[in-house]
């Protein structure tokens, strides 16, 4: 990698760090290519990205971003996962680490808040942004459904009474 490629890589990572909601640092302990491909696929499904970057270049890219605290985690064979959804990257990394002992969660950051491994695992246990949106829509929709049921119920009772009297007269 020549100097211009390194500068381009740093610029790309810096742009990513300025836009994302969470960064997770992982340590790869001898993962195979197939395992790495599987992890990248799971990250993509979750709406996250995963990249192995040179620690020195990643540290340069972290400058002037809210994720400068992640710099302390960048030693040894590390990789970065990130997503705009504050939960997606953490959830995908923790789920993969449960089934693969070659991926270790080191730490990360959400906004300006640096998180250790326990913090990332706690973040991963939270509902995703889409799950929260679904819950809110359900909560907003429930009262409207109940109001419609209450308003329609007296008319339905009246119709059942008339039907019963009509059946009684016919019999």
Residue pairs with C-beta under 8 A, 6 or more apart in sequence:
1 9
6 57
9 53
9 54
9 57
9 61
10 57
10 60
10 61
11 61
12 61
13 51
13 53
13 57
13 58
13 61
13 62
13 80
14 60
14 61
14 62
14 63
14 64
14 65
16 49
16 61
16 82
17 23
17 61
17 62
17 65
17 66
17 67
17 82
18 65
19 84
20 82
20 83
20 84
21 83
21 84
21 85
21 86
21 110
21 111
22 82
22 83
22 85
22 86
22 87
22 88
22 89
22 90
22 108
22 109
22 110
22 123
23 67
23 70
23 80
23 81
23 82
23 89
23 108
23 109
24 80
24 81
24 82
24 89
24 90
24 93
24 105
24 107
24 108
24 120
25 70
25 73
25 74
25 78
25 79
25 80
25 81
25 105
25 106
25 107
25 108
26 78
26 79
26 80
26 81
26 93
26 97
26 103
26 104
26 105
26 106
27 76
27 77
27 78
27 79
27 103
27 104
27 106
28 36
28 52
28 77
28 78
28 79
28 102
28 103
29 77
29 101
29 102
29 103
29 104
30 102
31 39
31 100
31 102
31 103
35 100
35 102
35 103
36 52
38 96
39 50
39 96
39 100
39 103
40 50
42 92
42 95
42 96
43 49
43 50
43 81
43 89
43 92
43 93
45 92
46 83
46 88
46 89
46 91
46 92
47 83
47 84
47 85
47 88
48 81
48 82
48 83
48 85
48 88
48 89
48 92
48 93
49 81
49 82
49 83
49 89
50 79
50 80
50 81
50 89
50 93
51 79
51 80
51 81
52 78
52 79
52 80
53 61
53 79
53 80
55 74
55 75
55 76
55 78
58 74
58 78
58 80
59 71
59 74
62 68
62 70
62 71
66 109
66 111
66 112
67 109
67 112
69 109
69 112
69 114
70 107
70 108
70 109
70 114
72 107
72 114
73 106
73 107
73 108
78 106
81 89
81 90
81 92
81 93
81 108
82 89
83 89
83 92
85 128
85 129
85 130
86 110
86 111
86 123
86 129
87 123
87 124
87 126
87 127
87 128
87 129
88 128
88 129
89 108
90 108
90 120
90 121
90 123
90 124
91 123
91 124
91 128
93 103
93 105
93 120
93 124
94 105
94 120
94 121
94 124
95 124
96 103
97 103
97 104
97 105
105 117
105 120
105 121
106 117
107 114
107 115
107 116
107 117
107 119
107 120
108 114
108 115
108 119
108 120
109 115
110 123
115 123
127 135
